[in-house]
Amino acid sequence: MRKWAVTLALLAVVAFTLAACAPGPTPVSAPKQQLTGFVVANAPHYLDVINPATHRVHRVLYGATGLTFKSAVAPNHTTAYVPLMTGGTSVIDLKNGQTLQVIPTPAGGDVARLAPGAQQLWVAGPNFVNVYDAATPYKLLAAIKGTGTGTERGLGLVFSKGGHHAFVSGFGPKKTLDVIDTATFKVVKHLSGGGYAAGVIQPDGKLLWAFNIYTGTVHLISTSSLKQVGSIPVPSEACPYWNPLQGPKFHTGYMQGAVGPHGKHIYDGAFDGRILVFSIARHKLVRSIWVHDPLPAPSAKNHYGNPHLAQIAGMSWGPRGKHLWVGLADDQSVLELNPATGHVVHVFPGIMSPRFTVVSY
């Protein structure tokens, strides 16, 4: 009996020793917050490169004169292509702010976009659309003619899913939406309407949502038949104000839209102080997020007579798909918003951004 007791005691000591010498559980370090993208705010004379994680702003000068509506960022995330309305497209190193080259594009260029695959750089402006190699020496591939007449072009440049067509909109109310075959660089269709300052391809690629800056109407255009197949009228909910020269203003203007992070809704900022949320499946406005200007505005009311409501210029989703980024035309500031509540998460004063370029990686 005593033998068994001694044996059990010895076994217990061995088990304890082995357990003590065995490797313990591997400690798990807290995950580091990874930078998943950045936001480029386009403004006169400079770009503001904003880190959403730290809210730090890196300002990059691109010219003493000029204005751009939409710049493009290369896949390496270090180079931006900035079209200047005064002429030329600057190739900018975003890290040090150095201008690497100026592509000789015509005056009036306001939108630059990289075609799907990032092999081509498209620059659009008044009555011109030029296509270049997206690498030095940036050879001109096509100067596309027949994109309408007038002095205001290029505020909308959208590629179809797969990149077979490019949709280029004139800014004026009587301009057209021109459809370009990206293989031949030929204009294959002119769609009447114009005034589409914002255009969004829905995730399945079947429809282009074209937002008319003058009437507030959203036009639904089939990317296969290249015909309008529906429309969504969106009356302004702002109080009209009286201007003796222009009459009462009572419409919903747009500048930039984007598909939501779950692919079921399209969002667009409006001049009357709302972010409009449209159901892709139902082709219907389902929600409005009212944006209140948190800074003292130059006037007690915005341009549409609403006290403390923002006139939204640029609007886009941030790289994480958590917050909305909003550019205010009234007081030249950028807001980061919680879309669920409409509450302002962060204010960036002193930034005028009619549009954003959001980079995710």
Residue pairs with C-beta under 8 A, 6 or more apart in sequence:
33 53
35 51
35 53
36 319
36 320
36 360
36 361
37 52
37 318
37 319
37 320
37 358
37 359
37 360
37 361
38 49
38 50
38 51
38 52
38 77
38 319
38 358
38 359
39 49
39 50
39 52
39 316
39 318
39 319
39 325
39 356
39 357
39 358
39 359
40 47
40 48
40 49
40 50
40 71
40 73
40 80
40 94
40 356
40 357
40 358
40 359
41 47
41 48
41 50
41 314
41 327
41 334
41 348
41 351
41 353
41 356
42 68
42 69
42 70
42 71
42 82
42 314
42 353
42 354
42 355
42 356
42 357
43 351
43 352
43 353
44 66
44 67
44 68
44 352
45 61
45 62
45 63
45 64
45 65
45 66
45 67
46 59
46 60
46 61
46 62
47 59
47 60
47 62
47 71
47 80
47 82
47 92
47 94
48 57
48 58
48 59
48 60
48 334
48 348
48 351
48 353
49 57
49 58
49 59
49 60
49 94
50 56
50 57
50 58
50 334
50 348
51 57
51 58
52 318
52 319
52 320
52 323
52 336
55 336
55 346
55 348
57 348
57 351
58 94
60 80
60 92
60 94
60 97
61 97
62 68
62 80
62 82
62 84
62 90
62 92
62 99
63 82
63 84
63 86
63 90
65 84
65 86
66 84
66 85
66 86
67 84
67 85
67 110
68 82
68 83
68 84
68 85
68 109
68 110
68 112
69 110
69 111
69 155
69 354
69 355
70 110
70 111
70 112
70 113
70 157
70 355
70 357
71 80
71 81
71 82
71 83
71 112
71 357
72 80
72 81
72 112
72 113
72 114
72 121
72 357
73 79
73 80
73 81
73 94
73 357
73 359
74 80
74 81
74 114
74 118
74 134
75 114
75 118
77 94
77 359
77 361
78 93
78 94
78 95
79 91
79 92
79 93
79 94
79 100
80 91
80 92
80 94
80 357
81 89
81 90
81 91
81 92
81 103
81 112
81 114
81 121
81 123
82 89
82 90
82 91
82 92
82 112
83 89
83 105
83 109
83 110
83 111
83 112
83 123
83 125
84 90
84 109
85 107
85 108
85 109
85 110
85 125
86 107
87 104
87 105
87 106
87 107
87 108
87 109
88 102
88 103
88 104
88 105
88 109
89 102
89 103
89 105
89 109
89 112
89 121
89 123
90 99
90 101
90 102
90 103
91 99
91 100
91 101
91 102
91 103
91 138
92 98
92 99
92 100
93 99
93 100
101 136
101 138
103 121
103 123
103 132
103 138
105 123
105 125
105 130
106 125
106 126
106 128
106 130
107 125
107 126
108 125
108 126
108 128
108 151
108 153
108 154
109 123
109 124
109 125
109 128
109 154
110 124
110 125
110 154
110 155
111 123
111 124
111 125
111 154
111 155
111 156
111 157
112 121
112 122
112 123
112 124
113 121
113 122
113 157
113 159
114 120
114 121
114 122
114 134
115 121
115 122
115 131
115 134
115 159
115 163
115 166
115 182
116 159
116 162
116 163
117 163
118 134
119 133
119 134
120 131
120 132
120 133
120 134
120 141
120 182
121 131
121 132
121 133
121 134
121 138
122 129
122 130
122 131
122 132
122 157
122 166
123 129
123 130
123 131
123 132
124 130
124 153
124 154
124 157
124 168
125 153
125 154
126 150
126 151
126 152
126 153
126 154
127 147
127 148
127 149
127 150
127 151
127 153
128 143
128 144
128 147
128 153
128 154
129 143
129 144
129 147
129 153
129 154
129 157
129 166
129 168
129 180
130 140
130 142
130 143
130 144
131 140
131 141
131 142
131 144
131 185
132 138
132 139
132 140
132 141
133 139
133 141
141 185
142 185
144 180
144 185
144 186
144 187
145 187
146 178
146 187
147 153
147 168
147 178
147 180
147 187
148 170
148 175
148 176
148 178
148 190
148 194
150 170
150 172
150 174
150 175
152 170
152 171
152 172
152 175
153 168
153 170
153 171
153 175
154 168
154 169
154 171
155 169
155 170
155 171
155 196
155 197
155 213
156 167
156 168
156 169
156 177
156 196
156 197
156 198
156 199
156 210
157 166
157 167
157 168
157 169
158 166
158 167
158 199
158 200
158 201
158 208
159 165
159 166
159 167
159 182
159 201
160 166
160 167
160 201
160 205
160 208
160 223
161 201
161 204
161 205
161 223
162 205
163 182
164 181
164 182
164 183
165 179
165 180
165 181
165 182
165 188
165 223
165 226
166 179
166 180
166 182
167 177
167 178
167 179
167 180
167 199
167 208
167 210
167 221
168 177
168 178
168 180
169 175
169 176
169 177
169 178
169 194
169 195
169 196
169 197
169 199
169 210
170 176
170 177
170 178
170 194
170 195
170 196
171 194
171 195
171 197
171 213
172 194
172 195
173 194
173 195
173 214
173 215
174 194
175 194
175 195
176 190
176 191
176 192
176 193
176 194
177 190
177 191
177 192
177 193
177 194
177 196
177 210
177 221
178 187
178 189
178 190
178 191
179 187
179 188
179 189
179 190
179 191
179 226
180 186
180 187
180 188
181 187
181 188
188 226
189 226
191 221
191 226
191 227
191 228
193 210
193 212
193 219
193 228
194 212
195 212
195 213
195 214
195 215
196 210
196 211
196 212
196 213
196 219
197 211
197 213
197 253
197 254
197 255
197 256
198 210
198 211
198 213
198 254
198 255
198 256
198 257
198 268
199 208
199 209
199 210
199 211
199 257
200 208
200 209
200 211
200 257
200 258
200 259
200 266
200 268
201 207
201 208
201 209
201 223
202 208
202 209
202 259
202 266
202 280
203 259
203 263
203 280
205 223
206 222
206 223
206 224
207 220
207 221
207 222
207 223
207 229
208 220
208 221
208 222
208 223
209 218
209 219
209 220
209 257
209 266
209 278
210 218
210 219
210 220
210 221
211 218
211 219
211 254
211 257
211 268
212 218
212 219
212 254
213 253
213 254
213 255
214 251
214 253
215 251
216 233
216 234
216 235
216 236
216 251
216 252
216 253
216 254
216 270
217 231
217 232
217 233
217 234
218 231
218 232
218 234
218 278
219 228
219 230
219 231
220 228
220 229
220 230
220 231
220 232
220 283
221 227
221 228
221 229
222 228
222 229
230 283
232 278
232 283
232 284
232 285
234 252
234 270
234 276
234 285
235 250
235 251
235 252
236 249
236 250
236 251
236 252
236 270
236 271
236 272
236 304
237 272
237 274
237 288
238 249
238 250
238 271
238 272
238 273
238 302
238 304
238 305
238 306
238 309
239 304
239 305
239 306
240 248
240 249
240 250
240 304
240 305
241 248
241 249
241 301
241 303
241 304
241 305
242 248
243 249
249 303
249 304
249 305
251 271
252 270
252 271
252 272
252 274
252 276
253 270
253 271
253 272
254 268
254 269
254 270
254 271
255 269
255 312
255 313
255 314
255 315
255 354
255 355
256 268
256 269
256 313
256 314
256 315
256 316
256 354
256 355
256 356
257 266
257 267
257 268
257 269
257 315
258 266
258 267
258 268
258 315
258 316
258 317
259 265
259 266
259 267
259 280
259 317
260 266
260 267
260 277
260 317
260 321
261 317
261 321
261 322
263 280
264 279
264 280
264 281
265 277
265 278
265 279
265 280
265 286
266 277
266 278
266 280
267 275
267 276
267 277
267 278
267 315
267 317
267 324
267 339
268 275
268 276
268 278
268 315
269 275
269 276
269 291
269 312
269 313
269 314
269 315
269 326
269 327
270 276
270 312
271 303
271 304
271 311
271 312
271 329
272 302
272 304
272 306
272 309
272 311
273 290
273 291
273 292
273 302
273 304
273 306
273 309
273 310
273 311
273 312
274 288
274 289
274 290
274 291
274 312
275 288
275 289
275 291
275 312
275 315
275 324
275 326
275 337
275 339
276 285
276 287
276 288
277 285
277 286
277 287
277 288
277 289
278 284
278 285
278 286
279 285
279 286
289 324
289 337
289 339
289 342
290 309
290 342
291 309
291 310
291 312
291 326
291 328
291 335
291 337
291 342
292 308
292 309
292 310
292 342
293 302
293 308
293 309
293 310
293 328
293 330
293 331
294 335
294 344
294 347
295 328
295 331
295 333
295 347
295 349
296 331
297 308
297 330
297 331
298 330
298 331
299 330
300 307
300 308
301 307
302 308
302 309
302 310
302 311
302 330
303 311
303 329
303 330
304 311
310 326
310 328
310 329
310 330
310 335
311 328
311 329
311 330
312 326
312 327
312 328
312 329
313 327
313 328
313 329
313 352
313 353
313 354
313 355
314 325
314 326
314 327
314 334
314 353
314 354
314 355
314 356
315 324
315 325
315 326
315 327
315 356
316 324
316 325
316 355
316 356
316 358
317 323
317 324
317 325
317 358
318 324
318 325
318 336
318 358
319 358
319 359
319 360
319 361
323 336
323 337
323 338
323 339
323 345
324 336
324 337
324 339
325 334
325 335
325 336
325 337
325 356
325 358
326 334
326 335
326 336
326 337
327 333
327 334
327 351
327 352
327 353
327 354
327 355
327 356
328 334
328 335
329 352
329 354
331 349
332 349
332 350
332 351
332 352
333 347
333 348
333 349
333 350
333 351
334 347
334 348
334 351
334 353
335 344
335 345
335 346
335 347
335 348
336 344
336 345
336 346
336 347
336 348
337 343
337 344
337 345
338 345
